[in-house]
Amino acid sequence: MSPETPIRPRVGIPWRTSEEEAQNNRPKIANYEEAVRKAGGEPVLIPLRDANEQRQLIPAMDAFVLPGSPADVEPAEYGAVNAGLSAPADSPREEADRTILAHAFAEKKPVLAICYGCQLLNVYLGGTLIQDVRSELWTTTAHRKKDVSPEPAEDPVHGAKLEGKSRLAELAGGERARVNSSHHQAIAKPGKNLRVTAHSTDGIIEGVEWIGDANWVLGVQWHPERMFGDELSERLFSDFVAAARGAAVQKA
């Protein structure tokens, strides 16, 4: 590789669900792959069930994206009981994310955690979750398609307030943003060393940033991988891949 050719860091992305992996159902995971590729990275899918391949692939990655999922984190993992509001957990996905996070924190590799991935990151660091935003908080803001009648084809969009001097505010060029929304759970108590850096207009946590050391670790509750053409979303992936490139250079 010539000095003029930028390194394309390898970005590991676990499959969203065990079922999608088994069926090789790619349309939704492909959005994450394309976002990483467009930002200059090389996406690599991490299997959920093949432990041997996981052990080989994870150390070879420069950074990780933890994607969304229709599953919910097992409530027992954050000291709660399923009140009938949590969707069934996907144990292989949870275990894969935990293995990835343990490696990423130990080796100081960047992590971009999205929606379910953001919630899992929070629980991994000792935080808790709201099991169902609509029924527990009585918000009238739509956070998923099911909150709108008739149900729209596209995700609902709402405003977000970004905290000053945060990475998200820097990437947005200000303290206001519009984000899409496709979730029914959210962060309740933030995990250790996670700074809350974004809230929706109804007060729900929309973004967290790791402050435990200098490693690039950021979680968002929205779905930047499918906000096509959105400047903040593209800058978020570009900044993440730049951090991954830095990790790759240090490793080389």
Rosetta blueprint (number, residue, H / E / L):
1 M L
2 S L
3 P L
4 E L
5 T L
6 P L
7 I L
8 R L
9 P L
10 R E
11 V E
12 G E
13 I E
14 P E
15 W L
16 R L
17 T L
18 S H
19 E H
20 E H
21 E H
22 A H
23 Q H
24 N L
25 N L
26 R L
27 P H
28 K H
29 I H
30 A H
31 N H
32 Y H
33 E H
34 E H
35 A H
36 V H
37 R H
38 K H
39 A L
40 G L
41 G L
42 E E
43 P E
44 V E
45 L E
46 I E
47 P L
48 L L
49 R L
50 D L
51 A H
52 N H
53 E H
54 Q H
55 R H
56 Q H
57 L H
58 I H
59 P H
60 A H
61 M L
62 D L
63 A E
64 F E
65 V E
66 L E
67 P L
68 G L
69 S L
70 P L
71 A L
72 D L
73 V L
74 E L
75 P H
76 A H
77 E H
78 Y H
79 G L
80 A L
81 V L
82 N L
83 A L
84 G L
85 L L
86 S L
87 A L
88 P L
89 A L
90 D L
91 S H
92 P H
93 R H
94 E H
95 E H
96 A H
97 D H
98 R H
99 T H
100 I H
101 L H
102 A H
103 H H
104 A H
105 F H
106 A H
107 E H
108 K L
109 K L
110 P L
111 V E
112 L E
113 A E
114 I E
115 C L
116 Y H
117 G H
118 C H
119 Q H
120 L H
121 L H
122 N H
123 V H
124 Y H
125 L L
126 G L
127 G L
128 T L
129 L E
130 I E
131 Q L
132 D L
133 V H
134 R H
135 S H
136 E H
137 L H
138 W L
139 T L
140 T L
141 T L
142 A L
143 H L
144 R L
145 K H
146 K H
147 D H
148 V L
149 S L
150 P L
151 E L
152 P L
153 A L
154 E L
155 D L
156 P L
157 V E
158 H E
159 G E
160 A E
161 K E
162 L E
163 E L
164 G L
165 K L
166 S L
167 R H
168 L H
169 A H
170 E H
171 L H
172 A H
173 G L
174 G L
175 E L
176 R E
177 A E
178 R E
179 V E
180 N E
181 S L
182 S L
183 H L
184 H L
185 Q L
186 A E
187 I E
188 A L
189 K L
190 P L
191 G L
192 K L
193 N L
194 L E
195 R E
196 V E
197 T E
198 A E
199 H E
200 S E
201 T L
202 D L
203 G L
204 I L
205 I E
206 E E
207 G E
208 V E
209 E E
210 W E
211 I L
212 G L
213 D L
214 A L
215 N L
216 W L
217 V E
218 L E
219 G E
220 V E
221 Q L
222 W L
223 H L
224 P H
225 E H
226 R H
227 M L
228 F L
229 G L
230 D L
231 E H
232 L H
233 S H
234 E H
235 R H
236 L H
237 F H
238 S H
239 D H
240 F H
241 V H
242 A H
243 A H
244 A H
245 R H
246 G H
247 A H
248 A H
249 V H
250 Q H
251 K H
252 A L
